[in-house]
Amino acid sequence: MEAIESMLTGGHPNSMGRTVEVVELVAADRSRLQELFDCYGSDDPVVRLRTSSALKRLEAARHEWLIPFADRLIDEVGTLDQASAQWTLAKLFLRLTPDLTPDQRDRATVILQRNLEEHDWIVLINTMETLSAWSDDDPTLRAWLEPRLERLAEDPRTSVAERARNLSARVRGDRTPVGAPAPAGTARVPVTASRRGPR
């Protein structure tokens, strides 16, 4: 039986390689999900990147299978300094939102807050998305997030800035993009800060 880690090695670093084959293999045999997840411990950053790709696809097909791995996503994957792991976490955390315990969500929030200080554009966009969604029912998180979205709205990368402006408007509960003039007869409420490889 071929090891999943060996299936995820080789080829161009930015290619999918045999990722889809691995997803199909694990989807047909749940007992190999543990083996796939363990590939996050590989010394090869390409293997870790493809592990992220495989888990995103597997979650879409077998969502409930990922729920028992929430703690490992937080405690193990959350420590990886790799963009592909960081933005995959943001996506998986958002999809797993209804399944996370309050403690898991708090710990995941700390990871996302840290990752919002990263410079990779796709990490920033996906992390903003999840934190913005979670701030809907968390006033403390919303107060923390607002000034950071304001800052990212000035990012020189258009994709980051536009997403930050749109999410900032959502978090504030309006549709006025950051930096746009307020409608006549209204005043802008100042925002104050609160607490706090291969890709």
PLY file of the C-alpha trace (Angstrom):
ply
format ascii 1.0
element vertex 199
property float x
property float y
property float z
element edge 197
property int vertex1
property int vertex2
end_header
0.00 0.00 0.00
1.54 3.28 -1.11
2.07 5.86 1.62
0.08 9.07 1.23
3.15 11.20 1.94
4.99 9.64 -0.99
1.94 10.28 -3.20
2.11 13.98 -2.33
5.79 14.40 -3.17
7.45 15.32 -6.44
6.56 17.41 -9.45
6.53 21.18 -9.67
6.15 22.77 -6.22
3.10 24.76 -7.32
1.35 21.86 -9.02
-1.39 19.70 -7.52
0.58 16.55 -8.21
-1.49 13.56 -7.12
-3.59 15.52 -4.64
-6.92 14.64 -6.25
-5.96 10.97 -6.26
-5.22 11.20 -2.55
-8.58 12.85 -1.86
-10.38 10.08 -3.72
-8.38 7.46 -1.83
-9.19 8.90 1.59
-12.83 9.58 0.70
-13.17 5.88 -0.08
-11.33 4.78 3.08
-11.83 7.00 6.13
-9.21 5.06 8.07
-6.53 6.83 6.01
-7.61 10.32 7.02
-5.28 10.19 10.02
-2.40 9.36 7.68
-3.26 12.31 5.46
-3.46 14.69 8.38
-0.13 13.45 9.70
1.46 14.70 6.46
1.37 18.18 8.01
4.36 16.91 9.97
6.37 16.29 6.80
9.71 18.05 6.40
8.74 18.74 2.78
6.83 22.05 2.40
5.35 20.80 -0.88
3.80 17.85 0.94
2.34 20.22 3.53
0.96 22.46 0.79
-0.74 19.52 -0.92
-2.03 18.27 2.41
-3.83 21.60 2.77
-5.28 21.27 -0.72
-6.42 17.72 0.00
-8.09 18.63 3.29
-10.02 21.51 1.74
-11.37 19.19 -0.94
-12.10 16.45 1.56
-13.99 18.82 3.84
-16.25 19.75 0.94
-17.00 16.07 0.32
-16.97 14.71 3.89
-17.44 17.70 6.20
-18.25 15.66 9.30
-14.95 13.78 9.04
-12.98 16.96 9.80
-14.86 17.83 13.00
-12.83 15.47 15.24
-9.64 17.08 13.91
-10.54 20.59 15.10
-8.14 20.48 18.05
-5.28 19.28 15.86
-6.00 22.01 13.32
-5.70 24.56 16.10
-2.82 23.09 18.10
-0.67 21.62 15.32
-1.48 23.25 11.99
-1.92 26.57 13.76
1.79 26.60 14.60
2.99 26.20 11.01
4.71 29.19 9.45
3.51 28.42 5.93
1.05 30.53 3.96
-0.85 27.57 2.51
-1.48 26.21 6.01
-2.51 29.63 7.33
-5.09 30.43 4.67
-6.37 26.86 4.67
-6.97 27.17 8.41
-9.01 30.32 7.88
-11.20 28.55 5.35
-11.61 25.39 7.42
-12.33 27.32 10.62
-15.09 29.23 8.82
-16.64 26.05 7.45
-16.38 24.35 10.85
-17.87 27.31 12.75
-21.10 25.53 13.82
-19.06 22.54 15.02
-16.47 24.36 17.15
-16.81 24.51 20.91
-16.52 27.97 22.53
-13.01 27.07 23.71
-11.96 25.88 20.25
-13.30 29.04 18.67
-11.45 31.21 21.19
-8.18 29.39 20.49
-8.77 29.55 16.74
-9.45 33.28 17.01
-6.04 33.84 18.62
-4.40 32.07 15.68
-6.34 34.11 13.12
-5.56 37.36 14.92
-1.87 36.49 14.76
-2.13 35.53 11.08
-3.74 38.86 10.26
-0.29 40.35 10.86
1.14 38.24 8.01
2.08 39.80 4.68
0.87 37.12 2.28
-2.14 38.49 0.40
-4.18 35.28 0.31
-3.59 34.68 4.03
-4.83 38.20 4.74
-7.95 37.89 2.59
-9.07 34.54 3.98
-8.25 35.51 7.55
-10.20 38.77 7.21
-13.17 36.81 5.88
-13.34 34.44 8.83
-12.69 37.04 11.53
-15.33 39.33 10.00
-17.90 36.55 10.02
-17.06 35.66 13.62
-17.23 39.30 14.71
-20.95 39.39 13.90
-21.76 37.94 17.33
-18.60 39.00 19.17
-18.42 42.74 20.01
-14.93 42.40 21.52
-13.58 40.81 18.36
-15.38 43.41 16.26
-13.71 46.24 18.20
-10.32 44.55 17.73
-10.90 43.97 14.02
-12.23 47.35 12.92
-8.96 49.34 13.09
-7.05 46.52 11.42
-9.47 46.44 8.52
-9.07 50.22 8.26
-5.31 49.74 8.03
-5.56 46.95 5.46
-7.92 49.11 3.39
-4.83 51.19 2.60
-2.77 48.18 1.51
-1.01 48.77 -1.84
-2.33 45.43 -3.13
-5.72 46.10 -4.71
-7.19 42.70 -3.82
-6.34 43.13 -0.13
-7.47 46.75 0.06
-10.79 46.20 -1.69
-11.68 43.20 0.43
-10.74 45.08 3.60
-12.93 48.03 2.59
-15.91 45.80 1.88
-15.51 43.82 5.09
-14.97 46.99 7.11
-18.30 48.30 5.85
-19.95 45.03 6.83
-18.39 45.05 10.29
-19.53 48.65 10.81
-22.97 47.72 9.54
-22.97 50.07 6.57
-21.97 50.06 2.94
-19.72 53.12 2.90
-16.24 51.95 1.87
-13.38 52.98 4.12
-11.93 56.24 2.90
-15.09 57.25 1.04
-16.83 60.51 2.01
-19.74 60.04 4.38
-23.21 60.79 2.97
-24.40 64.35 3.45
-25.79 64.98 6.89
-23.96 62.07 8.54
-20.83 61.92 10.58
-18.20 59.20 10.53
-17.75 57.64 13.94
-14.03 57.33 14.72
-12.78 53.80 15.21
-10.61 53.13 18.24
-8.42 50.15 18.87
-9.28 47.61 21.53
-7.44 44.58 22.86
-5.90 42.37 21.13
8.20 28.56 2.54
6.12 27.44 -0.33
2.81 28.96 0.24
0 1
1 2
2 3
3 4
4 5
5 6
6 7
7 8
8 9
9 10
10 11
11 12
12 13
13 14
14 15
15 16
16 17
17 18
18 19
19 20
20 21
21 22
22 23
23 24
24 25
25 26
26 27
27 28
28 29
29 30
30 31
31 32
32 33
33 34
34 35
35 36
36 37
37 38
38 39
39 40
40 41
41 42
42 43
43 44
44 45
45 46
46 47
47 48
48 49
49 50
50 51
51 52
52 53
53 54
54 55
55 56
56 57
57 58
58 59
59 60
60 61
61 62
62 63
63 64
64 65
65 66
66 67
67 68
68 69
69 70
70 71
71 72
72 73
73 74
74 75
75 76
76 77
77 78
78 79
79 80
80 81
81 82
82 83
83 84
84 85
85 86
86 87
87 88
88 89
89 90
90 91
91 92
92 93
93 94
94 95
95 96
96 97
97 98
98 99
99 100
100 101
101 102
102 103
103 104
104 105
105 106
106 107
107 108
108 109
109 110
110 111
111 112
112 113
113 114
114 115
115 116
116 117
117 118
118 119
119 120
120 121
121 122
122 123
123 124
124 125
125 126
126 127
127 128
128 129
129 130
130 131
131 132
132 133
133 134
134 135
135 136
136 137
137 138
138 139
139 140
140 141
141 142
142 143
143 144
144 145
145 146
146 147
147 148
148 149
149 150
150 151
151 152
152 153
153 154
154 155
155 156
156 157
157 158
158 159
159 160
160 161
161 162
162 163
163 164
164 165
165 166
166 167
167 168
168 169
169 170
170 171
171 172
172 173
173 174
174 175
175 176
176 177
177 178
178 179
179 180
180 181
181 182
182 183
183 184
184 185
185 186
186 187
187 188
188 189
189 190
190 191
191 192
192 193
193 194
194 195
196 197
197 198
